[in-house]
Amino acid sequence: MVSSTMTAGDALDQLRPLMSDDFLRAWRRVTLALGYRTVGKAVASLAAKGKVATAKQAAYTLTEADQEYITGLESQLVEAEVFFQDFPMLTNPPLRTVHRFHARKGIYAKGTSWGQTEQITVSSTLADRLRERGRPVEYNKRTGIWWADVEDEAWGQDVNLEELFGQRAGEPGYSFDDVLPMYRKALAFKATIPQIRREIATVRKNGA
């Protein structure tokens, strides 16, 4: 029985004894695929509450601390998966970091220093304009992609917001000014997802 004051988490907690861990993991994938973000996160939390690791792993019994840690990891994983579900165009963000020597800035600065530079892909037309203005632009012959240093004039004008954000294009959080932060977020999530999965597998096998 679900009352008007019962949350989705409360309802799922009551059903937990009737669900196997395999069922919960499968249902989590289904809810994520359908876009049920709240339900998907709740089920992800429940799936982490299994008491014993699977038969393929060592017979390690998860402690309460282990379960809480896995729950947190699962929530992070769901957040990243839902992000790419909402923004599939950001699966391969056109952003990279290169290393090069930079001229030191300042009246008395001399020489160069070694540092990182963030670059973004641009069209050949924008690349030509940037080169005319003396902005660094690099061309990759193998991929046919132009890369420009991230500058106010080198990004935000060269993307199709409707493709990236759909109907949300132009709304607060999904405008030209938000493209670069979204690219950075996508890169962070891409690096995080495999790390989280490995950590969850390790904890289920050996504990936190």
C-alpha positions in Angstrom: 0.0 0.0 0.0 1.4 3.4 -1.0 0.0 6.4 0.7 0.1 10.0 -0.4 2.9 10.6 2.1 5.0 7.6 1.2 8.0 8.3 -1.0 9.2 6.1 -3.8 12.1 5.1 -1.6 9.8 4.0 1.2 7.8 1.9 -1.2 10.9 0.2 -2.6 12.2 -0.5 0.9 9.0 -2.4 1.6 9.5 -4.4 -1.6 13.2 -5.0 -1.0 12.9 -8.5 0.6 10.9 -9.7 -2.4 13.5 -8.6 -5.0 16.8 -10.4 -5.8 19.9 -8.4 -6.5 19.9 -9.6 -10.1 16.4 -8.3 -10.5 17.3 -4.9 -9.0 20.3 -4.5 -11.3 18.2 -5.4 -14.3 15.4 -3.1 -13.3 17.9 -0.2 -12.7 19.0 -0.5 -16.3 15.4 -0.5 -17.5 14.5 2.6 -15.6 17.6 4.4 -16.8 16.8 3.4 -20.4 13.3 4.8 -20.0 14.5 8.0 -18.4 12.9 7.4 -14.9 15.6 9.3 -13.1 14.1 9.3 -9.6 13.1 5.6 -9.7 16.4 4.7 -11.3 18.4 6.3 -8.5 16.2 4.7 -5.8 16.6 1.3 -7.3 20.4 1.9 -7.7 20.5 2.6 -4.0 18.6 -0.6 -3.2 20.8 -2.8 -5.5 23.8 -1.8 -3.4 22.2 -3.3 -0.2 22.8 -6.9 -1.1 24.3 -8.8 1.9 26.7 -11.2 0.1 28.8 -10.9 -3.0 27.9 -13.0 -6.1 29.1 -16.6 -6.5 31.7 -15.6 -9.0 33.4 -13.4 -6.4 34.9 -14.2 -3.1 32.4 -15.1 -0.3 32.8 -11.7 1.3 29.9 -10.4 3.5 29.3 -6.7 3.0 29.3 -4.6 6.1 27.0 -1.7 6.7 29.9 0.7 5.9 30.5 -1.2 2.6 26.9 -1.0 1.7 26.7 2.8 2.4 29.9 3.3 0.4 28.6 1.3 -2.6 25.3 3.2 -2.4 27.2 6.5 -2.8 29.2 5.1 -5.7 26.0 3.8 -7.4 24.4 7.2 -7.0 27.4 8.9 -8.7 27.3 6.3 -11.5 23.6 6.9 -12.1 24.1 10.6 -12.2 26.8 10.2 -14.9 24.7 7.7 -16.9 21.6 9.9 -16.8 23.7 12.9 -18.0 24.8 11.1 -21.2 21.2 9.8 -21.6 19.9 13.3 -21.5 22.7 14.7 -23.7 23.9 12.0 -26.1 25.7 14.6 -28.2 28.1 15.1 -25.4 29.3 11.5 -25.3 32.4 12.6 -27.2 32.9 16.2 -26.2 35.0 18.2 -28.7 37.4 19.3 -26.0 41.0 18.4 -25.2 44.0 19.5 -23.2 47.5 19.9 -24.8 50.8 20.8 -23.3 53.0 23.5 -24.8 55.4 26.3 -24.0 53.7 29.6 -23.2 55.2 33.1 -23.3 55.3 34.6 -19.9 53.1 37.6 -19.4 53.8 40.9 -17.7 56.0 43.9 -18.3 59.1 42.3 -16.9 58.3 38.7 -17.9 60.9 37.0 -20.1 61.1 33.5 -21.7 58.6 30.8 -21.7 56.9 28.3 -19.3 55.6 24.8 -19.8 51.9 24.4 -19.2 48.5 23.1 -20.2 46.2 24.6 -22.9 42.5 23.7 -23.4 41.4 23.4 -27.0 38.1 22.9 -28.7 37.1 21.9 -32.2 36.0 24.6 -34.6 34.8 24.8 -38.2 37.3 25.6 -41.0 35.6 29.0 -41.4 36.0 29.9 -37.8 39.6 28.5 -37.9 40.4 30.9 -40.7 39.0 33.9 -38.8 41.0 33.0 -35.7 44.2 32.6 -37.7 43.7 36.0 -39.2 43.4 37.4 -35.7 46.6 35.7 -34.6 44.9 33.0 -32.5 46.6 29.6 -32.3 44.8 27.0 -34.5 45.9 23.4 -35.2 44.8 21.1 -37.9 44.8 17.3 -37.5 45.3 15.8 -41.0 44.3 12.3 -39.9 40.9 13.3 -38.5 40.3 16.5 -40.5 39.6 18.4 -37.3 40.6 22.0 -36.5 41.5 22.7 -32.9 41.6 26.2 -31.4 42.7 27.4 -28.0 39.7 28.0 -25.8 39.0 31.7 -26.0 35.8 33.8 -25.9 35.9 34.1 -29.7 36.7 30.4 -30.3 33.8 28.6 -28.7 30.1 29.1 -28.2 29.6 30.5 -31.8 30.5 27.2 -33.5 27.9 24.8 -32.1 24.4 23.8 -32.8 22.6 24.3 -29.4 19.5 22.6 -30.6 21.4 19.4 -31.4 23.2 19.5 -28.0 20.3 20.4 -25.7 17.1 19.8 -27.7 14.1 21.9 -26.5 16.1 23.2 -23.6 18.4 25.2 -26.0 18.6 28.8 -25.0 17.2 28.3 -21.5 19.2 29.1 -18.4 22.0 26.5 -18.2 21.8 25.6 -21.9 23.0 28.7 -23.7 26.2 29.6 -25.6 27.8 30.6 -22.3 27.1 27.1 -20.9 28.5 25.0 -23.7 32.1 24.9 -22.4 31.1 24.0 -18.8 29.0 21.2 -20.2 31.9 19.9 -22.3 34.1 19.9 -19.2 31.4 18.1 -17.2 31.1 15.4 -19.9 34.9 14.8 -20.0 34.9 14.5 -16.2 32.0 12.0 -16.3 33.7 9.9 -19.1 36.8 9.6 -16.9 34.8 8.9 -13.8 32.4 6.1 -15.0 35.0 3.3 -15.5 36.7 4.3 -12.2 33.4 4.0 -10.3 32.6 0.7 -11.8 36.0 -0.7 -10.9 35.7 0.6 -7.3 32.3 -1.0 -6.9 33.5 -4.3 -8.1 36.5 -4.1 -5.8 34.4 -3.2 -2.7 31.9 -6.0 -3.5 34.8 -8.5 -3.6 37.1 -7.3 -0.8 35.2 -4.6 1.1 36.0 -0.9 1.4 
